[in-house]
Amino acid sequence: MRPRGDGGQQADWYANPAAASWQAAPLRDQPRAFHRTLPGYAPTPLTPLPPVADALGVRAVFLKDESSRLGLPAFKVLGASYAIARALSARLGEVDALPLHRLRERLGGSGPRLVAATDGNHGRAVAHIAALLGLPATIYVPDGLSSAATAAIVSEGAELVQLELPYDDVVEHAAQRAEGEAMLIQDTSWEGYELVPRWIVAGYATLVQEVDEQLAAAGLWDLGLVVVPAGVGSLAQAVVHHYRSSSRRPAILACEPDSAASVTTALHAGHVEPVHTGNTIMTGLNCGTVSEIAWPTLRDGLDASAVVTDEQALSATRELASLGVDSGPCGAATLAALRAAATAASQRNDLGLTADSVVVLLSTEGTAANPKVP
Ligand SMILES: Cc1ncc(COP(=O)(O)O)c(C=O)c1O
């Protein structure tokens, strides 16, 4: 692995040429079969953006639009629903995830309290699934979350606890509180807490499986690049794992806020190094520590990582809105990262981008997810 910079911008860009040939073992989980049992499941749109492709000199750019996923404005419910179902099914002695209606019957309202820390989307998803199962939920949030995001969590019937702490400390707090009877459903992992985050990551595979089917339906087989937003890196882990264990082998670019560059920092350092986080409009990406189980996969299989400023994310949100696409700052960060990389010769080269490249942007939320944008 060789860290590479672009002139004086080294800290903002990382490329790993060895990632292209790294191979991951296939996952055994079948989250899609479980997701198909959820009320309202349907693949989210894969929207072509011809003006963006023309401007950036590539064959096609598609945006995977997660602004409405199973009734919520972000992708996170894919992981939360699968992990909750796996964890509760395991308690009932089942190896696979039971459909939610079967779980609800079997639990008869006497299951554990579900607990999560969140910077918005994951906690709402946990609260939503708890409500569908008839279970209580407690969701811990850091300060600085928009009132719309906290109201959305409360509207799912969960108990909300707001702490004057940054996200990483809120996770620690929730983990301590969930000891005992309650069940912690956290989308990041640390030593001794790996099983639930593994199921969450497994659940995200549905999103990329849909992308593959949608590209195939459009007659496109050569996928050149996938751009994925990163907070703790669990979604990026799922994307890297999927494409490094499949026949499609696109380059994968992670992007994160410049004020919470935990993945890029860890890649430069060669180990996980928590970073201080500040304020960002990319609220869902405002995480200081890479998930422990994500790290080896990101280190070995991620082709590149880039940081995005709030200004770039905001302008990408507006550009997408002008194209009729509802994308919140975390989702639009992918367009900002693509624009910067596609117009810098050395980064374009790192990603293998050419006039023939097909690019997919994972727009992980709609503007309703966390309306903080000025
Ligand atoms: C909208 C959105 N996009 C992307 C992410 C990043 O996912 P991860 O924390 O798994 O890297 C999050 C995390 O909460 C999110 O809410």
The ligand as an SDF file (V2000), in Angstrom:
LIG
                    3D

 16 16  0  0  0  0  0  0  0  0999 V2000
  -26.9510    9.6780    4.9460 C   0  0  0  0  0  0  0  0  0  0  0  0
  -25.7420    8.9180    5.3350 C   0  0  0  0  0  0  0  0  0  0  0  0
  -24.8490    8.6270    4.3860 N   0  0  0  0  0  0  0  0  0  0  0  0
  -23.7310    7.9320    4.6800 C   0  0  0  0  0  0  0  0  0  0  0  0
  -23.4710    7.5160    5.9610 C   0  0  0  0  0  0  0  0  0  0  0  0
  -22.1640    6.8270    6.2350 C   0  0  0  0  0  0  0  0  0  0  0  0
  -22.2940    5.5170    6.6370 O   0  0  0  0  0  0  0  0  0  0  0  0
  -21.1520    4.9020    7.5680 P   0  0  0  0  0  0  0  0  0  0  0  0
  -21.2380    5.5600    8.9000 O   0  0  0  0  0  0  0  0  0  0  0  0
  -21.4810    3.4570    7.5720 O   0  0  0  0  0  0  0  0  0  0  0  0
  -19.8500    5.1810    6.9070 O   0  0  0  0  0  0  0  0  0  0  0  0
  -24.3790    7.8050    6.9910 C   0  0  0  0  0  0  0  0  0  0  0  0
  -24.1520    7.3610    8.3720 C   0  0  0  0  0  0  0  0  0  0  0  0
  -24.9210    7.5800    9.2740 O   0  0  0  0  0  0  0  0  0  0  0  0
  -25.5440    8.5240    6.6760 C   0  0  0  0  0  0  0  0  0  0  0  0
  -26.4670    8.8310    7.6030 O   0  0  0  0  0  0  0  0  0  0  0  0
  1  2  1  0
  2  3  1  0
  2 15  2  0
  3  4  2  0
  4  5  1  0
  5  6  1  0
  5 12  2  0
  6  7  1  0
  7  8  1  0
  8  9  2  0
  8 10  1  0
  8 11  1  0
 12 13  1  0
 12 15  1  0
 13 14  2  0
 15 16  1  0
M  END
$$$$
